Amino acid sequence: MREAATHPEHVHGEHVHGEHVHGVHRRSLLVGAGGLLMLAAAPGSAHAATVPTTEAGEPMSQGAARASRISDGTQLVHADLHNHTVLSDGDGAPEAAFVSMREAGLDVAALTDHTTMFGIGGLTSAQWRLTGDLADAADDPGQYTAIRGFEWSHPLLGHVNVWFTDDFADLLRAGSVGSLYRWLTSRSGLASLNHPGREAGRFENFRLDPAAVDQLVGLEIFNRREDYLFRGWSSGQRSPLVACLNAGWRTGLTGVTDEHGTDWGFPEGKGRSGLWVVENTRAAVYEAMRARRFFATRVSGLRVDATANGVRMGGSLPIAQGDVQFRLDLDRGPDWVGLPLVVQVLRPGTDAPAVVEVVELTAGEILEFTVPLDRADGDWVLLRVADPAEPNDTPGPAGHPCNNRGVAYTSPWWLDPA
């Protein structure tokens, strides 16, 4: 492991969502008074600007400022794009969910209740319309983006989130992964592969549908509190990340809470995503998702921006081989100043990702380093940020560099020579 050049350019943080000590009474009030709180959170109300606090009344942990120090033209928004309510298998009322996520400090939030078959255990048409009405009521362009989506749910093949469609697909409309992709490509929606590898069919072993590549924008690498990099490794399966990207999918990487309780947005340590948007609106969120301009983490208030030869994460590098200069801006404000981390450069492997470089990083500094890449070794590369002092709860091969605790993943870059 070598140390790279860093630039100590500390940026003072601003208030964003942070650690929450569960307040049962407070969450219960949210659920019981969901309709009233929806009105209270209308644009311009005092409730909409509430700063989250602990049960002791202290402000939650500060996070990093929202402006990148290595890119221009976008702002960071914190997002959770996978949540459930009593409309499928969650515990909380849907009327309370968007309010809770805004109160927690999230900037972008989605409800994605399950669809199954004939509305049994999943969304009905009436509930789908309700979710849309709630999203429209909560949406506050420029301040808070509320999105309606659904989770296509097959017990063997896997679960897929879909956003930005006017209708939904259950197992009656789309009974296989292939038929879901055909349904998706007849619309302009976006989709993500959820908790990859949890279901035995693994999306028909990540079978590629070239027509759906542009619209399948996400792969959940953090779901709840779990890092899915080596999911299934202990039972002889390949890394879901390697299986997905090596198959030819071009997914960015997301983190989600997959919330099934009533604490939407608040629990610290669950997955979440950071999106780089030109403004906080549905159209801009859609554009950022389609561009894979986002990162996965399970740490609130974290800012991650990364470029490779000046190209932001999610983009293409017009080279077949050569040196690639990476720049990484990672910060979480005052709480993390000086925290030692490592950056791992992940490349295609057969069963697990190959780590071609490990570089030391100090949180709050800009990191620059150069790595030689060759498309003959595979067409994708991404960065994983990890805490070297903590173990990975779901480790891979013995001695693998990623057997430490993941903090964040960038979306990949793809080597696309002209």
C-alpha positions as CSV (number, residue, x, y, z in Angstrom):
1,M,0.0,0.0,0.0
2,R,1.4,3.4,-1.0
3,E,0.5,6.8,0.2
4,A,-0.7,9.3,-2.4
5,A,-0.4,13.1,-2.6
6,T,-3.2,14.8,-0.6
7,H,-4.4,18.4,-0.4
8,P,-5.5,19.5,3.1
9,E,-8.4,21.7,2.0
10,H,-10.8,21.4,4.9
11,V,-14.3,22.6,4.2
12,H,-16.6,23.5,7.1
13,G,-19.7,21.3,7.2
14,E,-23.4,22.2,7.1
15,H,-26.2,20.5,9.0
16,V,-27.4,17.4,7.3
17,H,-28.9,14.2,8.7
18,G,-26.8,12.2,11.1
19,E,-27.0,9.6,13.9
20,H,-30.5,9.1,15.3
21,V,-31.1,7.5,18.7
22,H,-34.4,5.7,18.1
23,G,-37.3,7.7,19.7
24,V,-40.2,5.3,19.7
25,H,-42.7,7.9,21.0
26,R,-41.7,10.4,18.3
27,R,-41.9,7.8,15.5
28,S,-45.2,6.6,16.7
29,L,-46.6,10.2,16.6
30,L,-45.4,10.5,13.0
31,V,-47.3,7.4,12.0
32,G,-50.4,8.2,13.9
33,A,-50.6,11.8,12.6
34,G,-49.3,11.2,9.1
35,G,-52.0,13.2,7.4
36,L,-51.6,16.2,9.6
37,L,-47.8,16.1,9.3
38,M,-48.1,16.0,5.5
39,L,-49.8,19.4,5.8
40,A,-47.3,20.6,8.3
41,A,-44.4,19.8,6.0
42,A,-45.8,21.8,3.1
43,P,-43.3,24.2,1.4
44,G,-42.5,27.1,3.5
45,S,-43.6,25.7,6.8
46,A,-41.5,25.6,9.9
47,H,-41.7,21.9,10.1
48,A,-40.1,21.4,6.8
49,A,-36.9,23.1,8.0
50,T,-36.6,21.2,11.3
51,V,-33.1,20.2,12.1
52,P,-33.0,16.5,13.4
53,T,-32.0,16.1,17.0
54,T,-31.3,13.2,19.3
55,E,-33.7,12.2,22.1
56,A,-31.6,14.4,24.4
57,G,-32.5,17.4,22.2
58,E,-29.0,17.8,20.8
59,P,-28.4,18.5,17.1
60,M,-27.4,15.4,15.2
61,S,-23.9,15.0,13.8
62,Q,-22.8,17.6,11.2
63,G,-22.1,16.5,7.7
64,A,-20.0,17.8,4.9
65,A,-20.9,20.8,2.7
66,R,-22.8,20.0,-0.5
67,A,-20.4,21.5,-3.0
68,S,-17.7,19.4,-4.7
69,R,-14.1,20.6,-4.5
70,I,-13.2,18.8,-7.7
71,S,-16.2,19.3,-10.0
72,D,-18.5,22.2,-11.0
73,G,-22.1,22.5,-11.9
74,T,-23.8,20.2,-9.5
75,Q,-24.8,19.9,-5.9
76,L,-24.9,16.9,-3.6
77,V,-28.3,15.5,-2.4
78,H,-28.7,12.7,0.1
79,A,-31.2,10.1,-1.1
80,D,-32.9,6.9,0.0
81,L,-34.7,5.3,-2.9
82,H,-36.0,2.0,-1.4
83,N,-38.7,2.1,1.4
84,H,-41.8,0.2,2.4
85,T,-45.1,0.8,4.2
86,V,-48.2,-1.1,5.2
87,L,-49.2,-1.1,1.6
88,S,-46.9,-4.2,1.3
89,D,-44.9,-5.7,4.1
90,G,-43.9,-2.6,6.1
91,D,-45.2,-1.4,9.4
92,G,-45.8,2.3,8.9
93,A,-48.5,4.3,7.3
94,P,-47.6,5.7,3.8
95,E,-48.9,9.1,4.8
96,A,-46.1,9.4,7.3
97,A,-43.1,8.1,5.2
98,F,-42.3,11.2,3.1
99,V,-42.6,13.5,6.1
100,S,-40.3,11.3,8.2
101,M,-37.6,11.2,5.5
102,R,-37.7,14.9,5.0
103,E,-37.6,15.5,8.8
104,A,-34.5,13.2,8.9
105,G,-32.7,15.5,6.5
106,L,-32.9,13.5,3.3
107,D,-33.2,15.5,0.1
108,V,-34.6,12.8,-2.2
109,A,-36.9,10.0,-1.1
110,A,-38.9,7.2,-2.7
111,L,-41.6,4.8,-1.6
112,T,-41.2,1.4,-3.4
113,D,-43.7,-1.0,-2.0
114,H,-43.7,-4.6,-3.3
115,T,-45.8,-5.8,-6.2
116,T,-46.5,-9.5,-6.2
117,M,-49.5,-11.0,-8.0
118,F,-53.2,-10.0,-8.0
119,G,-52.4,-7.5,-5.2
120,I,-51.9,-10.2,-2.7
121,G,-49.3,-8.9,-0.3
122,G,-48.4,-6.1,-2.6
123,L,-49.7,-2.9,-4.3
124,T,-53.2,-2.7,-5.7
125,S,-54.1,-0.1,-8.4
126,A,-55.8,2.1,-5.8
127,Q,-52.7,2.0,-3.5
128,W,-50.5,2.8,-6.5
129,R,-52.6,5.9,-7.1
130,L,-52.4,6.8,-3.4
131,T,-48.6,6.5,-3.4
132,G,-48.5,8.9,-6.4
133,D,-50.8,11.4,-4.6
134,L,-48.6,11.3,-1.5
135,A,-45.4,11.8,-3.5
136,D,-47.0,14.8,-5.4
137,A,-48.1,16.3,-2.1
138,A,-44.7,15.9,-0.5
139,D,-42.6,17.0,-3.6
140,D,-41.1,20.5,-3.1
141,P,-39.1,21.3,-6.2
142,G,-35.7,22.8,-5.3
143,Q,-35.9,21.6,-1.7
144,Y,-37.1,18.0,-1.5
145,T,-37.8,15.5,-4.2
146,A,-40.5,12.8,-3.5
147,I,-40.7,9.9,-5.9
148,R,-43.2,7.1,-6.4
149,G,-41.8,3.7,-7.3
150,F,-42.4,0.0,-6.8
151,E,-40.4,-3.1,-6.1
152,W,-41.1,-6.0,-8.6
153,S,-40.7,-9.0,-6.3
154,H,-40.1,-12.6,-7.4
155,P,-39.4,-15.0,-4.6
156,L,-36.7,-16.9,-6.6
157,L,-35.4,-14.6,-9.3
158,G,-34.9,-11.5,-7.2
159,H,-36.4,-8.0,-6.6
160,V,-36.1,-5.0,-8.8
161,N,-36.9,-1.4,-8.0
162,V,-38.6,0.7,-10.7
163,W,-39.1,4.5,-10.6
164,F,-40.5,7.2,-12.9
165,T,-43.3,5.1,-14.5
166,D,-47.0,5.9,-14.7
167,D,-48.0,2.3,-14.0
168,F,-46.5,-0.7,-12.3
169,A,-45.8,-4.4,-13.1
170,D,-46.6,-7.2,-10.8
171,L,-46.0,-10.9,-11.5
172,L,-49.1,-11.2,-13.6
173,R,-47.9,-8.5,-16.0
174,A,-44.2,-9.5,-15.8
175,G,-43.6,-13.0,-14.5
176,S,-39.9,-13.2,-15.3
177,V,-36.9,-10.9,-15.3
178,G,-36.8,-10.9,-19.1
179,S,-40.5,-9.9,-19.3
180,L,-39.9,-7.2,-16.7
181,Y,-37.1,-5.8,-18.8
182,R,-39.4,-5.8,-21.9
183,W,-42.0,-4.0,-19.9
184,L,-39.4,-1.4,-18.7
185,T,-38.0,-0.7,-22.1
186,S,-41.5,0.1,-23.4
187,R,-41.5,3.0,-20.9
188,S,-39.0,5.6,-19.8
189,G,-38.6,4.4,-16.2
190,L,-35.3,3.6,-14.4
191,A,-34.6,0.4,-12.4
192,S,-32.2,-1.1,-9.9
193,L,-31.2,-4.7,-8.9
194,N,-32.0,-5.0,-5.2
195,H,-30.1,-6.8,-2.5
196,P,-28.3,-8.8,-5.3
197,G,-27.7,-12.4,-4.6
198,R,-30.2,-12.7,-1.8
199,E,-32.6,-14.7,-3.9
200,A,-31.2,-17.9,-5.4
201,G,-32.0,-17.1,-9.0
202,R,-29.8,-13.9,-9.0
203,F,-31.8,-12.2,-11.8
204,E,-31.4,-15.3,-14.0
205,N,-27.7,-15.2,-13.2
206,F,-27.5,-11.5,-14.2
207,R,-28.5,-12.4,-17.7
208,L,-27.9,-9.4,-19.9
209,D,-30.7,-7.7,-21.9
210,P,-28.8,-5.2,-24.1
211,A,-32.0,-3.2,-24.7
212,A,-32.4,-2.5,-21.0
213,V,-28.8,-1.5,-20.2
214,D,-29.5,2.3,-20.4
215,Q,-32.5,2.0,-18.0
216,L,-31.1,-0.4,-15.5
217,V,-29.1,2.2,-13.6
218,G,-28.5,0.7,-10.2
219,L,-27.1,-2.2,-8.2
220,E,-27.6,-2.1,-4.4
221,I,-24.2,-2.6,-2.8
222,F,-25.4,-1.5,0.6
223,N,-28.8,-2.8,1.7
224,R,-29.9,-2.1,5.3
225,R,-26.6,-2.6,7.2
226,E,-25.0,-5.2,4.9
227,D,-22.3,-4.8,2.3
228,Y,-23.3,-7.0,-0.7
229,L,-19.8,-7.1,-2.3
230,F,-19.3,-10.8,-1.2
231,R,-22.9,-11.8,-0.7
232,G,-23.2,-15.6,-1.2
233,W,-19.4,-16.1,-1.2
234,S,-19.5,-18.4,1.8
235,S,-21.8,-20.7,-0.2
236,G,-19.7,-20.8,-3.3
237,Q,-21.3,-17.9,-5.3
238,R,-19.5,-15.2,-7.2
239,S,-19.4,-11.6,-6.0
240,P,-22.7,-10.0,-7.2
241,L,-20.8,-6.9,-8.2
242,V,-18.5,-9.0,-10.5
243,A,-21.3,-11.1,-11.8
244,C,-23.4,-8.1,-12.7
245,L,-20.7,-5.8,-14.3
246,N,-18.9,-8.7,-16.0
247,A,-22.2,-9.7,-17.7
248,G,-22.2,-6.3,-19.4
249,W,-24.7,-4.3,-17.2
250,R,-23.7,-0.7,-16.6
251,T,-25.1,-0.1,-13.2
252,G,-24.1,2.6,-10.8
253,L,-23.9,1.6,-7.1
254,T,-26.5,2.6,-4.5
255,G,-27.1,2.3,-0.8
256,V,-30.6,1.9,0.6
257,T,-32.3,1.5,4.0
258,D,-34.9,-0.9,2.6
259,E,-37.0,0.4,5.5
260,H,-39.8,-1.8,6.7
261,G,-40.4,-0.1,10.0
262,T,-41.6,3.4,10.9
263,D,-38.2,5.1,11.3
264,W,-37.8,6.2,7.6
265,G,-34.6,8.1,7.1
266,F,-33.3,8.1,10.6
267,P,-31.3,5.0,11.5
268,E,-27.6,5.5,11.3
269,G,-25.5,2.8,9.6
270,K,-28.1,1.8,7.0
271,G,-27.4,2.3,3.3
272,R,-28.1,5.5,1.5
273,S,-27.0,7.2,-1.7
274,G,-25.5,10.5,-2.7
275,L,-26.6,12.0,-6.0
276,W,-24.9,14.9,-7.9
277,V,-27.7,16.9,-9.4
278,V,-28.0,20.3,-11.2
279,E,-31.0,21.1,-9.0
280,N,-33.2,19.2,-6.5
281,T,-36.1,18.3,-8.8
282,R,-37.5,15.0,-10.2
283,A,-36.2,15.8,-13.7
284,A,-32.7,16.5,-12.4
285,V,-32.7,13.4,-10.1
286,Y,-33.8,11.3,-13.1
287,E,-30.9,12.8,-15.2
288,A,-28.3,12.1,-12.5
289,M,-29.5,8.5,-12.0
290,R,-29.4,7.9,-15.7
291,A,-25.9,9.3,-15.8
292,R,-24.9,7.0,-12.9
293,R,-23.6,10.2,-11.1
294,F,-24.1,8.8,-7.6
295,F,-22.3,6.9,-4.9
296,A,-23.3,4.4,-2.2
297,T,-22.6,4.7,1.5
298,R,-24.0,3.8,4.9
299,V,-22.8,6.9,6.6
300,S,-25.0,10.0,6.9
301,G,-23.7,13.4,5.8
302,L,-20.9,11.9,3.7
303,R,-19.8,13.7,0.5
304,V,-18.0,11.7,-2.2
305,D,-17.1,13.0,-5.6
306,A,-14.6,11.3,-7.9
307,T,-13.1,11.7,-11.3
308,A,-10.9,9.6,-13.6
309,N,-9.0,11.6,-16.1
310,G,-11.5,14.4,-15.4
311,V,-14.5,12.2,-16.1
312,R,-17.0,11.9,-13.2
313,M,-18.1,8.6,-11.8
314,G,-20.6,6.8,-14.0
315,G,-18.9,8.0,-17.2
316,S,-16.8,6.5,-20.0
317,L,-13.1,6.8,-20.4
318,P,-12.1,6.9,-24.1
319,I,-9.0,4.7,-23.7
320,A,-8.0,1.1,-24.3
321,Q,-5.0,1.3,-22.0
322,G,-2.8,3.8,-20.2
323,D,-2.4,5.7,-16.9
324,V,-5.6,7.0,-15.4
325,Q,-5.5,9.8,-12.8
326,F,-8.1,9.6,-10.1
327,R,-9.2,12.5,-7.9
328,L,-11.4,11.8,-4.8
329,D,-13.1,14.3,-2.6
330,L,-14.4,12.6,0.6
331,D,-15.5,14.6,3.6
332,R,-18.0,14.3,6.5
333,G,-17.3,17.6,8.1
334,P,-15.7,18.2,11.5
335,D,-16.5,14.8,13.0
336,W,-14.2,13.0,10.5
337,V,-11.3,15.4,10.2
338,G,-8.1,13.4,10.1
339,L,-9.8,10.0,10.1
340,P,-7.6,7.4,8.3
341,L,-9.2,5.4,5.6
342,V,-8.1,3.4,2.5
343,V,-9.2,3.6,-1.1
344,Q,-9.3,0.3,-3.1
345,V,-9.3,0.3,-6.9
346,L,-11.6,-2.5,-8.0
347,R,-11.3,-4.2,-11.4
348,P,-13.0,-7.2,-12.9
349,G,-12.1,-10.6,-11.5
350,T,-13.4,-14.1,-12.1
351,D,-15.2,-14.7,-8.8
352,A,-14.3,-11.6,-6.7
353,P,-13.1,-8.1,-7.7
354,A,-9.4,-7.7,-8.3
355,V,-7.9,-4.9,-6.3
356,V,-5.1,-3.3,-8.3
357,E,-4.2,-0.5,-5.9
358,V,-4.7,0.4,-2.3
359,V,-4.1,4.1,-1.4
360,E,-4.2,5.7,2.0
361,L,-6.7,8.5,2.5
362,T,-7.3,11.0,5.3
363,A,-10.9,12.2,5.4
364,G,-11.4,15.8,4.6
365,E,-8.5,15.9,2.1
366,I,-8.5,15.7,-1.7
367,L,-6.7,12.5,-2.9
368,E,-4.9,12.2,-6.2
369,F,-3.3,9.1,-7.5
370,T,-2.6,7.4,-10.8
371,V,-3.2,3.7,-11.8
372,P,-2.4,2.0,-15.2
373,L,-5.5,0.4,-16.7
374,D,-5.9,-2.0,-19.6
375,R,-9.2,-2.8,-21.2
376,A,-7.9,-6.3,-21.9
377,D,-8.3,-6.9,-18.2
378,G,-12.0,-5.8,-18.3
379,D,-13.9,-2.7,-19.1
380,W,-14.9,-1.3,-15.7
381,V,-13.2,0.2,-12.7
382,L,-14.5,1.8,-9.5
383,L,-13.3,2.9,-6.0
384,R,-14.2,1.4,-2.7
385,V,-13.5,3.5,0.5
386,A,-13.0,1.4,3.6
387,D,-12.1,1.6,7.3
388,P,-8.9,-0.5,7.7
389,A,-9.5,-0.8,11.4
390,E,-12.9,-2.6,11.1
391,P,-13.7,-6.0,9.6
392,N,-16.1,-6.7,6.8
393,D,-19.1,-8.5,8.4
394,T,-19.5,-10.5,5.1
395,P,-16.0,-11.2,4.0
396,G,-14.8,-12.8,0.8
397,P,-11.7,-14.9,0.0
398,A,-9.1,-15.2,2.7
399,G,-6.7,-12.3,2.6
400,H,-8.8,-10.2,0.1
401,P,-8.1,-6.5,0.6
402,C,-11.9,-5.8,0.8
403,N,-12.3,-7.9,3.9
404,N,-12.4,-4.6,5.9
405,R,-15.5,-2.5,6.5
406,G,-16.8,-0.6,3.5
407,V,-17.6,3.0,3.9
408,A,-18.5,4.1,0.4
409,Y,-18.4,2.9,-3.3
410,T,-18.3,5.2,-6.3
411,S,-20.2,4.2,-9.4
412,P,-18.0,2.6,-12.0
413,W,-16.2,4.1,-15.0
414,W,-16.1,2.1,-18.2
415,L,-13.2,2.0,-20.6
416,D,-14.7,2.7,-24.0
417,P,-12.0,3.4,-26.7
418,A,-13.3,5.1,-29.8
